[in-house]
Amino acid sequence: MALEKVITFDWGQDGEGGFSKNGTTYETSIVRTGSRSIKLGNFSSDFYNYVLVPLDTALSEFYLQFGYYLSGGSQTNTRAMLAWRKGSTILGGLKLNTVNILEIWTGNFVTKVAESSTPIPAAQWVVVEVYIKIADSGGVITLRQDMTEVATFSGDTKPGADTDVNYLIFGQANTTYSYFDDIVVHSTSGAANNSWPGGVKALLCLPNGDGSTLQWTPTPSGTHYSTVDEAPPSGTDYLQVGTVDQVDELDFADLPSEAFSLKAVVAEAWALKGSSTPPTRLAFGLKIGGDSYFSGDKDLPTAQGFVQHIWNENPAGGNFSVSGVNAAKLLLKSRT
């Protein structure tokens, strides 16, 4: 796969894409895309409050994008606002200094190796992208703001024995609040989504109607989509099934008129398995042009949590299109 991680924050629920947070809140009035962003800052030490994003696959080379909104003027201190880690070990990161310039650091913020040529403006969204290649003499860190390269470093980006990254941590320790949205990670593998994200927007399209195949049971009774159409998700209304290979088909909201092209489609469910007796897993599907295309089986947690599948390419062939995805149906299939 190439699109490795996407977090919209639109769910308003911790755990989307596996993320956890501390000392942060969801924001509905300052957003880049959709209905929510995440608010951090106003603390006096690095990563006192944070969003921690695990990568499902440890990567030695990848592209990271996030939307960033700085609410105030100049910072009182130079503080860390992003780090890439292997476990708890920081291999490198970005700091925001007192004139709102992003700085590139290697190691546990030991060595500053480059800095941006363009300050971060206050009170407007900026797309920050970072290309990271972990290596000794062949390492690279390149920084872009609004799709323009503003700094780069070539050299040693491997401060210790670790050769890859499996966590990203976002924070803002200063007197000014910051907001993050649309976190996207691309690996360099695969035929699609293997380079700069390029300002892509991530949008949550909730179910808004029932399809023609409805084999799961809604609680309370009635329409199926209305039990799974809220954000944050609710544990009081839901779909359930006790037999393997039962399918539920749901319509979902259209993409907004500003959408001209699609990079990928991601299916997410807030789900659990009620026991160790099958069905205990879930397959996601897309119904496109009357044909059904299912993912592999996804393990379900025993406590409610997010389960996700990413389609980097159209399973029906060709490219994803806005009209094609708007006409598609979401399928849920119970599995052993």
C-alpha positions in Angstrom: 0.0 0.0 0.0 1.0 3.6 -0.3 -1.4 5.7 1.6 -0.4 4.5 5.1 -2.4 6.8 7.4 -5.2 9.4 7.3 -6.8 11.2 10.2 -9.6 13.7 9.6 -10.5 14.4 13.3 -14.1 14.7 11.9 -15.2 11.7 14.0 -14.6 13.7 17.2 -13.6 10.4 18.8 -10.1 9.3 19.9 -8.6 6.3 18.1 -9.3 7.2 14.4 -6.3 5.8 12.6 -5.1 4.5 15.9 -4.2 8.0 17.3 -4.2 8.9 21.0 -4.1 12.3 22.6 -3.4 14.2 25.9 -4.5 17.6 26.9 -6.1 18.4 23.6 -9.6 19.2 22.5 -11.6 18.9 19.3 -12.4 22.3 17.6 -15.4 23.0 15.4 -15.0 26.7 14.5 -11.4 26.6 13.1 -11.2 23.7 10.6 -9.4 23.1 7.3 -11.7 20.4 6.1 -14.9 18.8 7.3 -16.3 19.5 10.8 -13.4 19.3 13.3 -9.7 19.9 13.8 -7.6 19.3 16.9 -6.4 22.1 19.2 -3.1 22.1 21.0 -0.8 24.5 22.8 -0.4 27.0 25.6 2.0 24.9 27.7 5.6 25.5 28.7 7.3 22.2 27.8 7.6 20.2 24.6 4.8 17.7 24.0 3.1 18.4 27.3 0.0 18.0 25.3 0.1 16.0 22.1 -1.4 13.8 19.4 0.4 10.5 19.0 -0.1 8.7 15.7 1.2 5.2 15.2 2.2 3.9 11.8 0.8 0.5 11.1 4.0 -0.3 9.2 7.4 1.0 10.3 8.8 3.2 7.5 12.4 4.2 6.7 11.1 6.6 3.9 7.8 8.5 3.8 5.9 11.7 3.1 3.9 13.4 5.8 1.3 16.1 5.4 -0.8 18.0 7.9 -2.8 21.2 7.9 -1.5 23.7 10.5 -3.2 26.9 11.9 -1.3 29.2 14.2 -3.7 31.3 16.1 -1.4 34.1 17.4 1.7 36.1 16.5 5.3 35.5 17.4 6.1 32.7 19.8 7.7 33.4 23.2 9.9 30.3 22.9 11.3 27.9 20.3 9.4 24.7 20.9 9.0 21.3 19.3 5.8 20.8 17.3 6.5 17.5 15.5 8.8 14.5 16.1 9.2 11.2 14.3 10.1 8.3 16.6 10.9 4.6 16.8 9.1 3.6 19.9 9.9 6.3 22.4 13.2 7.3 20.7 13.1 10.6 18.7 15.0 10.4 15.4 14.2 13.9 14.3 11.6 16.6 14.3 10.4 20.2 13.6 10.5 23.2 15.9 8.7 26.5 15.6 10.9 29.4 16.6 10.2 32.8 18.0 9.7 34.4 14.5 7.4 31.6 13.4 10.0 29.8 11.3 10.0 26.0 11.1 13.4 24.4 12.0 14.5 20.9 11.0 16.3 18.9 13.7 17.9 15.5 13.9 18.2 13.2 16.9 16.3 14.1 20.0 16.4 17.8 18.9 20.2 17.7 19.3 21.2 19.2 16.0 19.5 21.9 13.9 20.3 21.1 10.3 18.0 23.5 8.3 15.3 26.0 8.6 12.4 27.4 6.5 12.8 30.4 4.3 9.2 31.4 4.9 7.5 32.2 8.3 4.3 30.5 9.2 1.5 33.2 8.9 -0.8 33.6 11.8 -4.6 33.0 11.6 -4.6 31.0 8.4 -4.3 27.4 7.4 -0.9 26.3 6.0 -0.2 22.9 4.5 3.0 21.5 6.0 4.7 18.5 4.2 7.8 16.7 5.2 9.8 14.0 3.2 11.8 11.9 5.6 14.4 9.3 4.6 16.2 7.6 7.5 19.8 6.8 6.7 23.4 7.6 7.6 25.1 9.6 4.9 22.2 9.2 2.5 19.5 10.6 4.7 17.1 13.3 3.6 14.6 15.7 5.2 12.8 18.1 3.0 10.2 20.6 4.2 7.4 22.2 2.1 4.9 24.9 3.0 1.8 25.1 0.8 3.5 22.8 -1.7 6.6 25.0 -2.1 10.0 23.6 -0.8 11.3 25.9 1.9 14.2 23.8 3.4 16.1 20.6 2.9 18.9 18.6 4.5 20.9 15.8 3.1 23.2 13.8 5.4 22.9 11.7 8.5 19.2 11.4 9.7 19.9 8.1 11.6 21.2 9.3 15.0 21.4 5.8 16.5 20.7 2.2 15.6 17.0 2.7 14.6 16.5 2.5 10.8 12.8 3.3 10.6 9.9 5.2 12.2 6.7 3.9 13.7 5.3 6.9 15.6 4.6 10.6 14.9 3.9 13.0 17.7 2.4 16.4 17.2 2.5 19.2 19.9 2.6 22.9 20.4 4.2 24.1 23.7 3.9 27.9 23.8 1.5 30.7 24.7 -0.3 30.4 21.4 -2.8 27.8 20.5 -2.4 25.8 17.3 -4.7 23.6 15.3 -3.9 20.5 13.2 -6.1 18.8 10.5 -5.8 16.4 7.6 -2.9 14.2 8.8 -1.8 12.0 5.8 1.2 9.7 5.5 2.4 8.2 2.1 5.0 5.5 1.8 7.1 5.2 -1.3 5.7 1.8 -2.3 2.8 1.0 -4.6 1.6 2.6 -7.8 -0.5 5.3 -6.2 0.0 7.8 -3.4 3.7 7.2 -3.2 5.0 10.8 -3.2 4.0 14.2 -1.9 0.3 14.3 -0.8 0.1 17.8 -2.3 -2.5 19.5 0.0 -5.0 16.6 -0.2 -8.1 17.1 2.0 -9.6 14.2 4.0 -13.4 14.3 4.5 -15.7 12.0 6.5 -18.8 11.0 4.4 -21.3 9.5 6.8 -24.0 7.0 5.9 -27.3 8.6 4.8 -29.4 5.9 3.4 -30.1 2.1 3.2 -29.1 0.0 0.2 -30.9 -3.0 -1.2 -29.1 -5.7 0.8 -29.8 -5.4 4.6 -28.9 -8.6 6.5 -27.7 -7.0 9.8 -30.1 -6.0 12.6 -30.4 -2.3 13.6 -30.9 -1.3 17.2 -33.3 0.4 17.7 -35.4 -1.1 14.8 -36.0 1.0 11.8 -33.6 2.3 9.1 -30.1 0.8 9.2 -28.1 3.9 8.3 -29.6 6.0 11.1 -27.9 3.8 13.7 -24.4 4.6 12.3 -24.7 8.1 10.9 -23.5 10.2 13.9 -20.1 11.7 14.8 -18.9 11.2 17.5 -20.2 7.6 17.2 -22.7 6.4 19.7 -22.9 3.1 21.6 -26.6 3.3 22.1 -27.7 2.7 18.5 -25.8 0.3 16.2 -25.9 -2.5 13.7 -25.2 -6.1 14.8 -25.1 -9.6 13.3 -24.7 -13.1 14.7 -24.1 -15.1 11.5 -21.1 -15.3 9.2 -21.1 -13.8 5.7 -24.1 -11.5 6.2 -24.0 -8.2 4.2 -25.4 -4.8 4.9 -25.4 -2.1 2.2 -25.4 1.6 3.0 -25.5 4.8 1.0 -23.1 7.6 2.1 -23.0 11.3 1.7 -21.7 12.7 -1.6 -18.4 14.5 -1.8 -18.6 18.3 -1.8 -18.8 20.2 -5.1 -15.1 21.4 -4.6 -13.9 17.8 -5.0 -12.5 17.4 -8.6 -10.4 14.3 -8.1 -9.9 11.5 -5.6 -6.6 10.1 -4.2 -8.0 7.1 -2.2 -11.1 5.8 -0.4 -11.0 4.8 3.2 -13.6 2.8 5.0 -13.9 3.1 8.8 -16.1 1.5 11.4 -16.4 2.0 15.2 -16.9 -1.7 16.0 -16.3 -4.6 18.4 -16.8 -8.3 18.6 -19.3 -9.5 21.2 -17.6 -12.9 21.9 -15.0 -15.3 20.6 -17.7 -17.2 18.7 -17.8 -16.3 15.0 -18.5 -13.8 13.4 -15.5 -12.1 15.0 -14.1 -10.2 12.0 -15.3 -7.7 9.4 -14.8 -7.1 5.7 -15.4 -3.8 4.1 -16.7 -3.5 0.6 -17.5 -1.1 -2.2 -20.4 -1.8 -4.6 -19.4 -0.2 -7.9 -21.6 -0.5 -11.0 -23.5 -3.5 -9.4 -20.3 -5.4 -8.6 -19.0 -5.9 -5.0 -15.4 -5.6 -4.0 -14.4 -6.7 -0.5 -11.3 -6.1 1.6 -9.5 -8.8 3.5 -10.9 -9.7 6.9 -10.3 -7.2 9.7 -9.8 -8.3 13.3 -12.3 -6.6 15.7 -11.4 -5.4 19.2 -13.3 -6.6 22.3 -14.0 -3.0 23.3 -15.3 -0.5 20.7 -12.5 1.0 18.5 -11.8 2.0 15.0 -11.2 -0.5 12.2 -10.1 0.8 8.8 -9.4 -0.3 5.2 -7.7 1.9 2.5 -8.3 1.5 -1.2 -5.4 3.3 -2.9 -6.7 2.3 -6.3 -10.2 1.6 -7.7 -10.9 -2.1 -7.1 -13.1 -2.0 -10.2 -10.2 -0.8 -12.4 -9.2 2.6 -13.7 -9.0 5.7 -11.5 -11.4 6.7 -8.8 -13.8 9.5 -9.9 -16.0 11.8 -7.9 -19.1 10.6 -9.7 -18.2 7.0 -9.4 -17.6 7.2 -5.6 -20.7 9.2 -5.1 -22.7 6.4 -6.8 -20.9 3.6 -4.9 -22.3 1.8 -1.8 -20.5 0.9 1.4 -20.7 -2.8 2.3 -20.2 -4.4 5.7 -19.7 -8.2 5.7 -19.5 -10.4 8.8 -16.6 -12.8 8.8 -15.3 -15.7 10.9 
